[in-house]
Every structure is written in structure tokens, then in C-alpha cells.
Amino acid sequence: MNDIQILGKIPLYGEMAAQGSKNAVLPMMAASLLHRGTTTLLNVPCIQDVDCMVGILRKLGAKVYREGREMQIDASCLDSCEISLDYVQKMRSSIMVLGPLVARLGQAVTHYPGGCSIGKRPVDYHVKLLRDLGITVKEEGDRIEAKADHCHGCELRLCFPSVGATENAVMAAAGAEGETVIRNCAREPEIVELCRFLECMGIETKGAGTDTICLRGQKSKNDPVYRVCGDRIAAGTYLAAAAVTGGHIRITDVPVYYMEATLRALRACGCQIMTENDCIHLSAPRNLTAIPYLETEVYPGFPTDMQSVLLTVLCCGIGESRLRETIFEGRFETAAELLRMGADITVKDNCAVVKGGAGLSGSTVRARDLRGGAALIVAGLAAKGWTVVKDCGHVDRGYEDIADNLRKLGAEVRRVGTKTKEESRAVG
């Protein structure tokens, strides 16, 4: 068991620094396979998904060294092209290794990915893009094998601006010969960060942050050193925690320019928010208010990764809110757990109608996925009495020491049935 117990109704106060971005660092670690040398990453978060990616890289033959939040990856010699099923089942992000691995070795074997159960995440986008680059992809059962004698640059178009497929296409194109133009790209900040990282390797990129990215593939020239930006989703979660408790917090090392949609939503709930450079100050109102309508969108719209947490916030807002999910249909599994805490939520056709303001009560609930688990912890902070969130191993995949961080802000939070920090981190 890996549970978190929370005593609610305690306002959060204080200051904390945002962790490094989970969604930015994982594709950078995968892209390190393109470089026949040493990659150095700074501000790497201490989370389970990073540990899982380290395991994948080591199984492929890379040497990975870590001290605190600094990581060095020596991929000069790789001796395997197969990603173990054990790792794939733990983390959907493992699919992003496919592009750089086949670009580097001419062959890659993986499986359909695991991770959170938040709805369909088609691999078809990834497979089509790789085939368009001249890579042969065979699918047998849950096994995916990609082969290429030579990868050539070309013009690609995504059927949907998928973040993961865009990342795979960018990394594969970086290892292909000639120029590749990728259209209908995702514009998420993590794509921008990946392209900046590739530029540190000496690979030319243009258009990151727009719907068209151009790359000129070539062998990397430099040993890159790159600092991972702050995690916009983790920062948004702690801001939401302060909002539902009537608190006041300051978060530093935040990518403020990537968080405008989240900050707009919290302001719409009545929070006072000030920003300066890489800091965000939030003061919660006496009573949060409802948001008549909001839907998740691709960037720069409201992020799907914040949807579950905002659902909790809306349960505390006075009035009726409507929240529509347009990216992953399984995101509303968290609503069933919030109902156990007294929430008034009706879900139909991927739209949740929330009648907030009645208050939440402590209960025993279960984390079904990473962001949903974080949302339930936030709900526990808002609820009357004690809440137990079970299966918080999901949360540890993306949040660094969430219980400890909340305690430092004044929360009464306990971990039960989990390993110590030293025992749980086998990366060294």
C-alpha cells in the first residue's frame, strides 16, 4: 500500500520552488540517445517516471549518473535496440524512445505503452510519422518493431497535434538526413524546450511553438548542457491547493509565460494572482466562485493535465460550473472519487456539471491516475476531517515529495505504507 492521509481545512502559507518539468525532461532523456557523447541535464525532478526512463536508457547500454538534480547520460555506446516490456507497461512516455532509437541504430523494438488509464492514446500517430520518414514499422500483437536503412528528411503532417507524436517526429527527424518539415505540430511548451535542447546539440530547428517545425537532421556536434524548466502542472497543482484552503503562497522557479491559461482559470475562481519574473503569488478569496464554462484545449488553451485538479477547485466554488474534456475521455474518472467526498458532479458526454459550494467531507478514495491522484490530495486539503488517498504511487510518477512539500506549507499530511526516500530511489 502507498497511501496519503490528509487533514483538511488548514490554510496553506509560505514559499516553495517548483520542481523540474516531468513532461519536458522525459523527451530530453530520450533525445540523448541521438548523441554519441555525454548529455548533462540540470534541474531534473526526483520522480518515478524519471527513474523509469533511466532504467530504459541503461538497458539500451547508456551510462547514467545522477547527483541530486544533475544527471549525466553517456550514450556513446549502445548495445541493445529493445525496450523491455516491464518498463513500457509502467510508463506511456516510453513510446517516445522509438524515434531517436531507430534514428541512431537503424532498428528499435518496443511494445504498446502502459501508464495512466485516462482514455485512448493512439500509437497510430507515431507509427504513421515514422513510416513517412521512410522507416518500416511492423505491429505484431503488442510488439512494435521499426527498421530503417537510412532515414531521409521529408514533409510530415500530423493528423492531430499530439504532443507525444510531435516529440517523436522531431527526434526522429533530428537523426534523419536532410531537412524535415513537420506540419500541424503540437505547440506545447515542452516541444519548445525539446527543440532548444536539440539546438544545444548543434541541430538546427525553426518554428518551435508554432504549428510548423523545420529541422535539418545531422549528427550532434556538441555535448549539451541544459537546464530543465519548472513544471507548470505541478506548480498549478500547488496553487490550486492554496486556493481551496484559503491560503497564500509564493512559488519560485516557475515558467510563468507557460501558465497563462491556468492562471486565468484560478483568477476566474476569485483568486488574486501576481507574477514577477519566475515567481507567482496567489492569495485565495474567502469564497471561491464557479466558472460558467471552460474546456481543455491544446496549448495555449487550458491544459488537460490540470483538468482533474480544476474539477476539485470547482467543487469548492459557489455556483454551477461546466468543464468539458476534449483531449482524453478518461480524465473524469476522478469525478467518481470526488462523489465519495460529497461533491455534486454530473458527467455526460465528456462534460462535467459541478454544483459547488456545499463543501467536501473526508473519505477514503483511490488515485486512478497521476493527475487524478493529485486532484484527490487537493480535495483532501479542502475537506472537513481526514481523507485517505490510496494508491498514491501514481502521484509519485510526476510529483516530487508532494506530501513533504505540503507539510512545509503548513498542511497536516502523512504517508502510510511507503518506502523511505532513499529506499525508493534506486538511481545513483
C-alpha positions as CSV (number, residue, x, y, z in Angstrom):
1,M,0.0,0.0,0.0
2,N,1.1,3.6,-0.7
3,D,-1.4,5.9,0.9
4,I,-1.5,9.6,1.9
5,Q,-3.7,10.8,4.8
6,I,-4.7,14.5,4.8
7,L,-6.4,16.6,7.5
8,G,-8.4,19.3,5.7
9,K,-9.4,22.9,6.3
10,I,-5.8,24.1,7.1
11,P,-4.8,27.1,5.0
12,L,-1.5,26.8,3.2
13,Y,1.0,29.6,3.6
14,G,4.7,30.0,2.6
15,E,7.1,29.7,-0.3
16,M,8.3,26.8,-2.4
17,A,10.3,26.3,-5.6
18,A,8.7,24.4,-8.5
19,Q,10.3,21.1,-9.4
20,G,11.8,20.5,-12.8
21,S,9.3,19.6,-15.5
22,K,8.3,15.9,-15.9
23,N,6.9,16.5,-19.4
24,A,10.0,18.3,-20.6
25,V,12.7,16.2,-19.1
26,L,11.5,12.8,-20.4
27,P,11.8,13.6,-24.1
28,M,15.2,15.2,-23.5
29,M,16.4,12.0,-21.9
30,A,15.1,10.1,-24.9
31,A,16.7,12.5,-27.3
32,S,20.1,12.0,-25.5
33,L,20.2,8.7,-27.5
34,L,20.9,10.7,-30.6
35,H,24.2,12.0,-29.2
36,R,27.3,9.9,-29.3
37,G,28.7,11.5,-26.2
38,T,27.6,12.9,-22.9
39,T,24.5,14.9,-22.2
40,T,24.1,16.9,-18.9
41,L,20.7,17.8,-17.7
42,L,20.2,20.2,-14.7
43,N,17.1,20.6,-12.5
44,V,15.9,17.1,-13.1
45,P,13.0,16.2,-10.9
46,C,13.3,13.2,-8.5
47,I,10.2,11.3,-9.6
48,Q,9.4,7.8,-10.6
49,D,8.9,8.4,-14.3
50,V,12.4,9.8,-14.5
51,D,13.7,6.7,-12.7
52,C,11.8,4.5,-15.2
53,M,13.4,6.4,-18.1
54,V,16.8,5.9,-16.5
55,G,16.1,2.2,-16.4
56,I,15.2,2.2,-20.1
57,L,18.4,4.1,-21.1
58,R,20.6,1.8,-19.1
59,K,19.0,-1.3,-20.6
60,L,19.9,0.1,-24.0
61,G,23.5,0.4,-22.9
62,A,23.7,4.1,-21.9
63,K,25.5,5.0,-18.8
64,V,23.5,7.3,-16.5
65,Y,25.0,9.1,-13.5
66,R,23.0,11.3,-11.1
67,E,23.8,13.5,-8.2
68,G,20.9,15.4,-6.8
69,R,19.1,17.2,-9.6
70,E,22.0,16.9,-12.1
71,M,22.1,14.0,-14.5
72,Q,24.7,12.9,-17.0
73,I,23.9,10.4,-19.8
74,D,26.7,8.8,-21.7
75,A,25.1,7.3,-24.9
76,S,28.4,6.9,-26.8
77,C,27.9,3.1,-26.8
78,L,24.5,1.4,-27.1
79,D,24.3,-2.4,-27.1
80,S,20.5,-3.0,-27.4
81,C,17.7,-1.8,-29.5
82,E,14.8,-3.3,-27.5
83,I,12.8,-1.5,-24.8
84,S,11.8,-4.0,-22.1
85,L,8.1,-4.7,-21.7
86,D,8.4,-4.2,-18.0
87,Y,9.4,-0.5,-18.5
88,V,6.8,0.1,-21.2
89,Q,4.0,-1.1,-19.0
90,K,5.0,1.3,-16.3
91,M,5.1,4.5,-18.5
92,R,3.4,5.5,-21.7
93,S,6.2,8.0,-22.3
94,S,8.4,5.1,-23.2
95,I,7.0,5.3,-26.8
96,M,9.0,8.5,-27.3
97,V,12.2,6.4,-27.3
98,L,11.2,4.8,-30.5
99,G,12.0,7.7,-32.8
100,P,15.5,8.6,-31.6
101,L,16.5,4.9,-31.1
102,V,15.7,3.9,-34.7
103,A,17.4,7.1,-36.0
104,R,20.5,6.2,-34.0
105,L,20.7,2.4,-34.5
106,G,18.5,1.8,-37.6
107,Q,16.3,-0.5,-35.5
108,A,14.1,-0.3,-32.4
109,V,11.7,-2.7,-30.7
110,T,9.1,-1.7,-28.2
111,H,5.5,-2.5,-27.1
112,Y,2.2,-0.7,-26.7
113,P,2.7,1.6,-23.7
114,G,1.2,1.4,-20.2
115,G,0.9,4.2,-17.6
116,C,-2.2,6.0,-16.6
117,S,-5.7,4.8,-17.6
118,I,-7.1,8.1,-18.8
119,G,-8.5,7.0,-22.1
120,K,-7.3,6.2,-25.6
121,R,-3.8,7.4,-26.6
122,P,-3.4,6.1,-30.1
123,V,0.1,5.0,-31.2
124,D,-1.1,5.3,-34.8
125,Y,0.1,8.9,-35.0
126,H,3.6,7.8,-34.0
127,V,3.6,4.9,-36.4
128,K,2.4,7.0,-39.4
129,L,5.0,9.7,-38.9
130,L,7.9,7.2,-38.7
131,R,6.7,5.5,-41.9
132,D,6.5,8.8,-43.6
133,L,10.2,9.2,-42.7
134,G,11.0,6.0,-44.6
135,I,11.0,3.8,-41.5
136,T,9.4,0.3,-41.8
137,V,7.2,-0.3,-38.8
138,K,5.7,-3.7,-38.1
139,E,3.0,-4.3,-35.4
140,E,2.5,-7.8,-34.1
141,G,0.2,-8.2,-31.1
142,D,1.5,-5.6,-28.6
143,R,5.0,-5.6,-30.2
144,I,6.2,-2.7,-32.4
145,E,9.4,-3.1,-34.5
146,A,10.9,-0.3,-36.5
147,K,13.7,-0.6,-39.0
148,A,15.4,1.8,-41.3
149,D,18.5,1.5,-43.5
150,H,18.5,5.2,-43.9
151,C,16.2,8.0,-42.6
152,H,15.6,10.8,-45.1
153,G,14.1,14.2,-44.3
154,C,10.7,14.9,-45.8
155,E,7.4,16.8,-45.2
156,L,5.2,15.4,-42.5
157,R,1.7,16.3,-41.4
158,L,0.2,15.2,-38.1
159,C,-3.5,14.0,-38.2
160,F,-3.9,15.6,-34.8
161,P,-1.5,17.9,-32.9
162,S,-0.4,15.2,-30.5
163,V,2.4,16.2,-28.1
164,G,4.0,12.8,-28.0
165,A,3.8,12.2,-31.7
166,T,5.3,15.7,-32.4
167,E,8.1,14.9,-30.0
168,N,8.8,11.5,-31.7
169,A,8.7,13.1,-35.1
170,V,11.1,15.9,-34.0
171,M,13.6,13.4,-32.5
172,A,13.5,11.0,-35.5
173,A,13.8,14.0,-37.9
174,A,16.8,15.2,-35.9
175,G,18.6,11.9,-36.8
176,A,17.4,11.9,-40.4
177,E,19.4,13.1,-43.4
178,G,18.3,16.5,-44.8
179,E,15.5,18.8,-44.0
180,T,12.2,17.7,-42.5
181,V,9.1,20.0,-42.2
182,I,6.5,18.9,-39.7
183,R,3.1,20.5,-40.0
184,N,0.1,20.6,-37.6
185,C,2.5,20.2,-34.7
186,A,1.6,20.5,-31.1
187,R,2.7,23.9,-29.7
188,E,3.1,22.9,-26.1
189,P,6.0,24.5,-24.1
190,E,7.6,21.0,-23.8
191,I,8.0,21.0,-27.6
192,V,9.8,24.3,-27.4
193,E,12.0,23.1,-24.7
194,L,12.9,19.9,-26.6
195,C,13.9,21.9,-29.7
196,R,16.0,24.2,-27.6
197,F,17.7,21.2,-26.1
198,L,18.4,19.8,-29.6
199,E,19.9,23.1,-30.6
200,C,22.4,22.7,-27.8
201,M,23.4,19.5,-29.6
202,G,24.1,21.6,-32.7
203,I,20.9,20.5,-34.5
204,E,19.1,23.3,-36.4
205,T,15.4,23.8,-35.6
206,K,12.9,26.5,-36.6
207,G,9.3,27.1,-35.7
208,A,9.1,25.5,-32.3
209,G,6.0,26.9,-30.6
210,T,4.1,27.2,-33.9
211,D,2.2,24.6,-35.9
212,T,5.1,24.1,-38.3
213,I,8.6,22.9,-37.2
214,C,11.6,22.6,-39.6
215,L,14.7,20.6,-38.7
216,R,17.9,19.9,-40.5
217,G,19.0,16.4,-39.4
218,Q,22.6,15.8,-38.7
219,K,25.0,14.2,-36.2
220,S,25.1,16.1,-33.0
221,K,28.2,18.2,-32.7
222,N,28.2,19.2,-29.0
223,D,27.9,17.7,-25.5
224,P,24.8,19.5,-24.5
225,V,24.2,21.0,-21.0
226,Y,20.6,22.1,-20.5
227,R,18.5,23.2,-17.5
228,V,15.1,21.8,-17.4
229,C,12.4,24.4,-16.9
230,G,10.0,24.4,-13.9
231,D,6.9,22.1,-14.0
232,R,3.9,24.2,-15.0
233,I,1.4,21.4,-14.0
234,A,3.0,20.7,-10.6
235,A,3.1,24.5,-9.9
236,G,-0.6,24.8,-10.9
237,T,-1.4,22.0,-8.5
238,Y,0.1,23.7,-5.5
239,L,-1.6,27.0,-6.5
240,A,-4.9,25.1,-6.6
241,A,-4.1,23.6,-3.1
242,A,-3.7,27.1,-1.7
243,A,-6.9,28.3,-3.4
244,V,-9.1,25.6,-1.9
245,T,-7.7,26.1,1.6
246,G,-8.0,29.9,1.6
247,G,-4.2,30.2,1.7
248,H,-1.5,32.5,0.4
249,I,1.6,31.0,-1.3
250,R,4.6,32.1,-3.4
251,I,6.1,29.7,-5.9
252,T,9.5,30.4,-7.5
253,D,11.3,28.9,-10.5
254,V,8.0,28.8,-12.3
255,P,7.7,29.2,-16.1
256,V,5.1,32.0,-15.7
257,Y,4.9,32.5,-19.5
258,Y,3.7,28.9,-20.0
259,M,1.0,29.1,-17.4
260,E,-1.4,31.8,-18.5
261,A,-4.4,29.5,-19.1
262,T,-4.1,28.0,-15.6
263,L,-3.7,31.4,-14.0
264,R,-6.8,32.8,-15.9
265,A,-8.9,29.9,-14.6
266,L,-7.8,30.5,-11.0
267,R,-8.4,34.2,-11.3
268,A,-11.9,33.4,-12.7
269,C,-12.5,31.5,-9.4
270,G,-11.7,34.6,-7.5
271,C,-8.0,34.2,-6.6
272,Q,-5.7,37.2,-6.6
273,I,-2.5,36.4,-8.6
274,M,0.6,38.5,-9.1
275,T,3.5,37.4,-11.2
276,E,7.1,38.6,-11.4
277,N,9.9,37.1,-13.5
278,D,9.8,33.4,-12.5
279,C,7.5,33.8,-9.4
280,I,3.8,33.5,-8.8
281,H,2.0,34.9,-5.7
282,L,-1.6,33.6,-5.0
283,S,-4.0,34.8,-2.4
284,A,-7.2,32.9,-2.1
285,P,-10.6,34.7,-1.6
286,R,-12.9,34.0,1.3
287,N,-15.1,32.0,-1.0
288,L,-14.2,30.6,-4.4
289,T,-16.6,31.2,-7.3
290,A,-17.8,29.0,-10.1
291,I,-16.7,29.1,-13.7
292,P,-19.7,29.0,-16.1
293,Y,-17.8,27.1,-18.8
294,L,-14.3,26.0,-19.5
295,E,-12.9,23.3,-21.8
296,T,-9.5,21.7,-22.1
297,E,-7.6,22.5,-25.3
298,V,-4.2,22.1,-26.9
299,Y,-1.8,24.8,-25.9
300,P,-2.2,27.7,-25.4
301,G,-5.6,26.6,-24.1
302,F,-6.4,25.2,-20.7
303,P,-4.2,22.0,-20.2
304,T,-5.8,18.6,-19.9
305,D,-3.2,17.8,-17.2
306,M,-4.8,20.4,-15.0
307,Q,-8.4,19.4,-15.6
308,S,-8.7,17.0,-12.6
309,V,-7.3,19.5,-10.2
310,L,-9.5,22.3,-11.5
311,L,-12.5,19.9,-11.1
312,T,-11.7,19.8,-7.4
313,V,-11.4,23.6,-7.2
314,L,-14.8,24.0,-8.8
315,C,-16.3,21.6,-6.2
316,C,-15.4,24.4,-3.7
317,G,-16.6,27.3,-5.8
318,I,-20.1,28.7,-5.1
319,G,-22.4,28.2,-8.1
320,E,-22.6,25.9,-11.1
321,S,-19.6,25.2,-13.3
322,R,-19.3,23.3,-16.6
323,L,-16.0,21.7,-17.5
324,R,-15.5,19.9,-20.8
325,E,-12.7,17.5,-21.6
326,T,-11.7,17.5,-25.3
327,I,-8.3,15.6,-25.2
328,F,-8.6,12.4,-23.1
329,E,-12.1,10.9,-22.4
330,G,-11.0,9.1,-19.3
331,R,-10.0,12.2,-17.3
332,F,-13.3,12.2,-15.5
333,E,-12.7,9.0,-13.6
334,T,-11.7,11.3,-10.7
335,A,-15.3,12.6,-10.5
336,A,-16.5,9.2,-9.1
337,E,-14.0,9.5,-6.3
338,L,-15.0,13.2,-5.6
339,L,-18.6,12.0,-5.2
340,R,-17.5,9.9,-2.3
341,M,-16.4,13.1,-0.6
342,G,-19.8,14.8,-1.1
343,A,-19.2,16.5,-4.4
344,D,-22.2,17.3,-6.7
345,I,-20.9,16.3,-10.2
346,T,-22.8,15.0,-13.2
347,V,-20.8,13.8,-16.1
348,K,-22.3,13.4,-19.6
349,D,-20.6,13.4,-23.0
350,N,-17.2,14.4,-21.6
351,C,-18.7,17.4,-19.8
352,A,-18.9,17.7,-16.0
353,V,-21.5,19.9,-14.4
354,V,-20.4,20.8,-11.0
355,K,-22.6,22.4,-8.3
356,G,-20.1,23.7,-5.8
357,G,-20.1,25.4,-2.5
358,A,-21.7,22.7,-0.3
359,G,-18.3,21.6,1.0
360,L,-16.4,18.3,0.9
361,S,-16.1,15.7,3.6
362,G,-13.1,13.5,4.4
363,S,-13.4,10.0,3.0
364,T,-11.3,7.1,1.6
365,V,-10.7,7.5,-2.1
366,R,-8.4,5.9,-4.7
367,A,-5.9,7.5,-7.1
368,R,-6.7,6.1,-10.5
369,D,-4.1,8.1,-12.4
370,L,-1.3,10.6,-11.9
371,R,-3.2,13.9,-12.1
372,G,-6.4,12.4,-10.7
373,G,-4.4,11.4,-7.6
374,A,-3.1,14.9,-7.2
375,A,-6.6,16.3,-7.5
376,L,-7.8,14.0,-4.7
377,I,-5.0,15.2,-2.4
378,V,-6.1,18.8,-3.1
379,A,-9.7,17.7,-2.3
380,G,-8.4,16.3,1.0
381,L,-6.9,19.6,1.8
382,A,-10.3,21.3,1.2
383,A,-12.4,18.7,3.0
384,K,-13.7,18.5,6.6
385,G,-11.9,15.9,8.6
386,W,-9.4,13.2,7.4
387,T,-9.1,12.0,3.9
388,V,-7.1,8.9,2.8
389,V,-6.0,8.8,-0.8
390,K,-4.9,5.2,-1.7
391,D,-2.5,4.0,-4.4
392,C,-0.5,7.3,-4.4
393,G,2.3,5.5,-6.3
394,H,0.6,7.1,-9.4
395,V,1.2,10.5,-7.9
396,D,4.8,9.8,-7.3
397,R,5.3,9.3,-11.0
398,G,5.1,13.0,-11.6
399,Y,5.2,14.9,-8.2
400,E,8.4,15.2,-6.2
401,D,7.8,14.7,-2.5
402,I,4.2,16.1,-2.6
403,A,3.4,15.2,1.0
404,D,6.6,16.8,2.3
405,N,6.1,20.0,0.2
406,L,2.5,20.4,1.5
407,R,3.8,19.9,5.1
408,K,6.3,22.7,4.6
409,L,3.3,24.9,3.6
410,G,1.5,24.0,6.8
411,A,-0.6,21.1,5.8
412,E,-1.2,18.1,8.0
413,V,-0.2,15.2,5.7
414,R,1.0,11.7,6.4
415,R,2.4,9.0,4.2
416,V,1.5,5.4,5.1
417,G,2.9,2.2,3.8
418,T,5.6,3.7,1.6
419,K,9.3,3.3,1.3
420,T,11.6,6.0,2.5
421,K,13.0,8.4,0.0
422,E,16.4,6.6,0.0
423,E,14.8,3.2,-0.4
424,S,12.5,4.3,-3.3
425,R,15.3,5.8,-5.4
426,A,17.5,3.2,-7.0
427,V,19.1,5.7,-9.4
428,G,22.6,6.6,-8.5
